[in-house]
């Protein structure tokens, strides 16, 4: 009985260790530059949803569709995105470098939009006035 108990504990310990480790030499499924673009677009969607007053309790379909759109736009499956995020959860230094690029891209985008929108950060949706003669 003591041997059986030891074997069960050894198997449980091995399973626990294997579930916490990542295969040596494995790579994320989404390349870095593409991941930067995906995360950038996800943040744009986040901003849009927040600005438009979207609420999780009543607008779940709208939210899901917005994020699905981003993944489809970049030809990324939810499984690829999840596996890539799991990979980077074990490679935080690399993830930080990627996120620094996302922040740079968001900052550039914000600056361009502030300059073209006259300072309020939103591009006008109105048609420009025609020159009057």
N, C-alpha and C positions, 0 to 999 in steps of 0.2 A: 504494500500500500504506500509506503514511504517513497519507493522508487517511482510509482505512478504519479504521485504528487509532484515529485521533482521533475519528471518528464513534462507534465502539463505546465508547470511553471516555466520550464526552459522554452517550450514552444510559445507560450504567451509572451515571454520576454523577447524572443526572436521576432515574432510578428510585430510587436511594439517597436522594436528597433528598425525593422524594414519599412514600416509605415512612416517613420519620421525621417528617413534618409532619402536622398535623391540619388539616382544613378549617376555614377561618375562619368563625366563626358557627355551627359545629356545636354540638350540645347532647348531653348524656348521655341515654341511652334511659330511664333510671330517674330519676324526680324525687328531689330531695334527701331529703325526709321519708320517702319509701318506702325509699330506700337505707339510711337510718338504721335503719329497722325490720328490713330484710333482714339487715344486718350485725349488729344486736343478736341476732337469732335464730340467726345463724351462730355467734356467740360462745356462746350458750346450748348449742347442739349440741356445740360444741367441748368445753365444760365437762362436759356429760353423757357424751360419749364418753370423755374422759380419766378421769372419776370411775368409770365403769363398767368400766374396765380394757380397753377396746377396743384392739385391736392391728391396725395396718395390714396386717401380713403374713397375718393369719388372718380379719379381719373386714371385708374390702373392701366386700362387698355392704351390710352394715349401715351403713357410713360413707357410701357413695354414696346409699343410700336416705334417710338422715337429711338430707343436703344437698339432695337432690331435693325432699324434703318441704318444706323451707324455701322453696325457689324456687316450688313449686306453691302454697303457702300465700299467697304474695304475688303470684301471677299473673305471675311473671317467668320468662322462658326463660333457659337457660344462655347463649345468644347475647346476649341483652340484658344479662345480668349481666357477661359478658366484655367487651362493647363499652363498657359504663359504666365498668368498671375501667380499661380502656385509656384512655378519655377522661380520667379523673382522674389517671392516671399522667403526663399532660401538664399537669395543673392541680393541682399539689400543694397550693397554698394553700387551694383549695376543698375538697380531700379532707381536709385537716387539720381544717377547720371541721366537716365531716361527722363525722369520727372523734371530735372533742371531744363532739359530741352523743351518739354511741354510748357513749362512756365515761361521760357523765353518766347516761344511761339505765341502763347496767349498774350503776353505783354506787347509783342509786335502788333498783333491783331487789335488789341484794345487801343493802342496808340494810333494806328491807321484809322480806326473807326471814330475816335475822338476828333482827329483832325478833319476828317471828311464830313462829320456830323455837326460841326460848328460848336463843339464843346460839351454836348449832353450825352455823347456815347451812343446815340441811336441815329442811324441813317434815316432820313426822311422818306416816308412812303408816298408823299404827295408828288404829283407830276410837276416838273419844273415849269415856271412861267415862260411863255413864249415872248420873244421880243415884240414889243408893240411899236407900230410905226405911226 
